[in-house]
Amino acid sequence: MQVEFGRVDAQEYARLHERYAPLTAAVRDLVDASLRTGVDPDTVRDAATAIRAVTEGLRSAQPEHPRLLHEDTGRPVAWSNPVIGVRNPFAPPLTVRCDPDGRYRSEFTLGAVCEGPPGLVHGGICALVLDQLLGEAATAGMTEAKFTGTITVRYLRGTPLGPLQVEAWVDRSAEYKTYARGVISDAQGPTVEAEGVFIMPAWARDVR
Amino acid sequence: MQVEFGRVDAQEYARLHERYAPLTAAVRDLVDASLRTGVDPDTVRDAATAIRAVTEGLRSAQPEHPRLLHEDTGRPVAWSNPVIGVRNPFAPPLTVRCDPDGRYRSEFTLGAVCEGPPGLVHGGICALVLDQLLGEAATAGMTEAKFTGTITVRYLRGTPLGPLQVEAWVDRSAEYKTYARGVISDAQGPTVEAEGVFIMPAWARDVR
């Protein structure tokens, strides 16, 4: 599936970011509060009513958003991505950078909304973060069209909720396949490792 | 890590469910609306202000919630679980059942908040759902203490946003290891497969 993208320059991106990031941050905080609240039943009910009114207002204009690429980097504007999306209240969101050594890294914090076993990150959330980071490494920061073929995630120990870091890098490439590896760590060291094979789709091979 | 659990009977669970599920549903809908809205900047700003006020009200009581087990099934009440948690606005949430054939299944719908490539589910979200379902199968519906050792996820084709189903089952067991498999399908058939090894922690082996 090939998708048409528009272009957004730095100034327009900054304008959209400034408009929507505070709303997303407010919703993100509400998600955590609603999950953890212990207020009385009436307050819970009133909160739900107030939230529905806000939702109705936001739904009054709901256009198909154009798919956008950053004009300077060719990187997609992943507004809704559940890991890095600036407009996705579930995304922490991760800010991923490419360091001079060619590795993709991010420091981030996971809270109650990501909990699996008590006090620990859900194993599938670790897989989600690693899938994103290995994908970033395999596609040179999402500027190349490649899809995940297979990913293997190895859990070394429980990953505590709180501050974490992740890094990913290309291990090797062959033909249309790119092999990437990555690791999530807390202050005590690695907690989860992953390796993945990323495959360039047939339509992208033709246009190289 | 061994955690103390309280018990909740069916009546108390129903009471808590009735109190919190509408709030979570309202927040879930707001998450989608805030991600997709195209209203004018003033309305975006007013929405964020209104949301912050609701959040403040909900934060006025934020107790440490007790860890609860269903009295009748011994299954943990996974309020906050990002896949099945009734109080987690990010969770679809999946309702997982164990069928007479011993397989764990769920029908569910994923929307904009789970998007990776345009129109498709983020690969890592598929991994998250499969990690949960394989875990359900490996632990007899979360009634046995086992942690994911390794999970391998194989992407057969893109998984479209919309209605999906997932099933998982135990393939075999040996010593303290349980091997589970699973698959996500849309109406046209399988999109993603997974296999995982689940390991009983040392402290649980002692108390069997």
Interface residues (C-beta under 8 A of the other chain):
Chain A: M1 V3 R19 Y20 P22 L23 T24 A25 A26 V27 D29 L30 V31 A33 S34 L35 R36 T37 G38 V39 D40 P41 T43 V44 R45 D46 A47 A48 A50 I51 R52 A53 V54 T55 G57 L58 R59 S60 A61 Q62 P63 H65 R67 W79 S80 N81 P82 V83 G85 R87 N88 P89 F90 A112 V113 C114 E115 G116 P117 P118 G119 L120 H122 G123 G124 I125 A127 L128 V129 L130 D131 Q132 G135 F147 T148 G149 T150 I151 T152 V153 R154 Y155 G158
Chain B: M1 V3 R19 Y20 P22 L23 T24 A25 A26 V27 D29 L30 V31 A33 S34 L35 R36 T37 G38 V39 D40 P41 T43 V44 R45 D46 A47 A48 A50 I51 R52 A53 V54 T55 G57 L58 R59 S60 A61 Q62 P63 H65 R67 W79 S80 N81 P82 V83 G85 R87 N88 P89 F90 A112 V113 C114 E115 G116 P117 P118 G119 L120 H122 G123 G124 I125 A127 L128 V129 L130 D131 Q132 G135 F147 T148 G149 T150 I151 T152 V153 R154 Y155 G158
